[in-house]
Each structure stands twice: as C-alpha cells, then as structure tokens.
Amino acid sequence: MTIKADVQVDAKGLACPMPIVKTKKVMATLVDGQILEVIATDKGSKADLAAWAEAVGHQYIGTTEQGDVMMHYIRKCSADELIEKTFEQTISTDKIVARAANGGIILDVREEAEFAFGHIAGAKSIPMGELEARLSELEKGQEIYVVCRTGKRSDLAAQKLEKNGFTNVYNVLPGMAAWSGDLIKIV
C-alpha cells in the first residue's frame, strides 16, 4: 500500500538529532493538517520522531519499513499547540558520575549499538523506543540522569519520565558527544 504524503523529507544516513532537525524545519512550512513523510535509516528515529511529535503537539501517525529504510508519517497540528517544551532540570556531564555514586542512576537512552561501543561505567541502558515499556525498571524517587549523544533524545526521555511520575530527573547536557571520561565497551 502506498501512503500519500503532502511533503517528503530525506533524512537517510543521518543520525540523531538530524532527522528531528530536518523534520522540524520542514514542519514549520506546512499548513495545518498536511502529512509529512520522513525517510530515515537511523534505527532510533522511530522513537525520536514519535517523542518529538508528542512533545510539540503534532500527530505521529506511524512508520512503515522497507528493509533498512523507514518512512515516518507525521500530521501537522495547529500552531496554537506547537509550543516546544524543553526539560528544565539539566546537569552537566562532568557532575553525573559523582552524583550517581551517591545513589543516583545514569540512564543511557541511546540505541543498543551506541551503548555497546562506549558508555559511562555503571550506566543503565534503556533505548528511547523501549522506555515506556520498561519504566518499572526505574525507581520513581531516585535521581535519574538521562543521557544520549547530544541531549535531544534525553530531553524527550526526561519529559516522558516526568509525565509518568518520576520526580528527580535531570537531562545531561551536552551528552555523550562531549563526554571526556573513560568509556566502557562491550563489543
């Protein structure tokens, strides 16, 4: 079945946060109700685009796949719903190890492959796309330091945790791209 979209964005070969950046730019040019098709190869784009659409008020319709290529469909919603919220509680990468040692947890929401090739010692891996289903693995009152590559996925994950009753959540900025400490590799 061919799905009709009003506009198409090619994000093939791009990694987070670029599929969202390109989507956001094109979405701003659309008229309310139009459908945007985002073509991507980044496995994490499914969870990332769905979370972004939810955070800003657009309707994430769904994804189809053809081999390694995903086609995401998002419907533009009215401009009065589009106040993009960013998570207010942030912490820098250089402070999280000491804070986690005092009872907090570093939650890495990158994809499994990203985690396997290098993560902070003691970090717990729950990819963004699995977060909703795995919330029971986290303690609601514990300090949680959410980290991804650049801070975009972790921002969306922190918002999701807060909506689900987690009270001590911090988005780690600028993310693993700026991490200068040792990395644990499991490959």
N, C-alpha and C positions, 0 to 999 in steps of 0.2 A: 504494500500500500504506500503510495506517495502522499506525503503530508505537505499541504500548501502553506508556505510562509510568505509574509509580505516582504521581509528583508532577510538577508543572509550575512553572517559574519564568519570569516575563515580564521580559526584560531588553531589550526593544525600545527603541530610541532612546538607550540608554546606551553610553558609551564606556569603554574600559579606564581603571581597573581594576574598574568597577562590575559588569560581568557576572560576574566572578570573585567579588567580594564578596558579591553576592546568592546565587550558587551555593553558596559556602562556608557561608553562614548556613543555607540550607535543607538542605544535605547533612548538617549536624550533627544534624538532626532525624530523618533517615531510619534505617531498620533495614537491617542488612547484607543486601545482595542486591537492594534496591529500585533501580528505574531512575528517574533524574531527567531530565526534558526541559527544556532551557534554550532559550527562544525569544529570538533576538537579531538585531539588524540591523547591529551593528558587524562589519565585514569581518574585523578582526583577532581576533574572538572564537573563531574556529575553532582557530587556533594557540594562543591564550592558554589556552583551556579544556583543550585536549589536553595542553599542557605542565603546567598546574596539576594535572590529574588524575594524570599520571605522577609528578609531584613528591611528591604526598601519598599515593599508593597506591590511588587509585580507578581503575576501568577506564573509559577513554574508549572508547565503543563506535563512535561515528561521528556524521556530520552529514548531514541532508537539507536541501535548499533549495527554496523556493517563491518565485521572484522574488528580492527583496532580503532575505527573511526566512529565517534559518537555524534549524533545530531540531537541537540538540546532545543526544546521549544519553550519560549517564554512569551507571555502576553503582557503588553504594556498596560498598566493601570493608570488611573487618573493622577494628574500631577499633585493633587492635594494629599495623596497618600505617600508621596515619594521623599519624605524626609529621612535621609540615610543616617541611621544611628550608629555611632561607634561606641565601643565599650569603654567606659570611663576609667575603671581601675586598671592601671598599667604598672609594669615593673620592668626594669632593665635586665638584660641577660646577665650582667655581672653580679647581680644580687640574688639570683634564684637558687643557686647551689646552697649557700649558707641558710637561706630561709627554708628550703626543703629539708635540710638536715635537722631543723627544729620542728619537724612534724608535718611539713607541707609535702606536696607531691608535684612533680613536674609531669604534666600531661602533654605528650607529643601527638598532635593530630595530623601529622604528615602521613603520606601513604606508607605501607609496609616497606617498600623498596627504599624509600628515602631514609626511614628509620634504620634499616639494616645496614646501610652504607655509612652511617655515622649519627650517633645520638649522644645526649648527655647521660653520664653514668647515673643509673637509678631511675631514669625517666620511664614512664608507663606509656606504651603505645596503644592508642585507640584512634585509628584513622577517622577523619571527619565524617565520612559516609557511614560509619558504624556507631558513632557517638550516641545517637538516640537509643539504639537497641542495647547499649552497654552501660547506660547511666548507673545501673545497680552496682557496678564495679567500683564506684566512687562514693566517698563519704560526703554528705551534704555540708557538714560543718568544717571539714578540713580545708586548709588553704590549698588552692589549686592554681598552679602556674601553667597556663596554656601556651604552648609554643608550636610554631610552624616554621616555614622557611623565611617568610617576610613579615608576618604579623597580620595578614589579611584573613587567612583561614582561622587563625587562633582568635581573632576578634569575633568572627561569626560563631565559633565554638563557645567562647566565653558568654556571648549573648544567649546561646541555647542553654547553657548550664544555668545561668541566672533565671531564665524563664521556667526552668524545672526545679527551682527552689534551692540551688546552691548559693551560699551567701558569701563565701570568701574566695572569690575568683579574681585572677589577675591575668591580663593579656601581656605576654612577654614581647617587648619591643626592643630592637627591631627584628628579633627572631634568629633562627639558626644561621642565616646568611652572615650575621655579624658575630657569631659565636667564636671566641678565640681560645677557649679552653680545650681540654682533651676530648676526644670523641671515642666512643665505644663502637666497634664494628662487629657485626655478627655474620659477615659473609667472607 
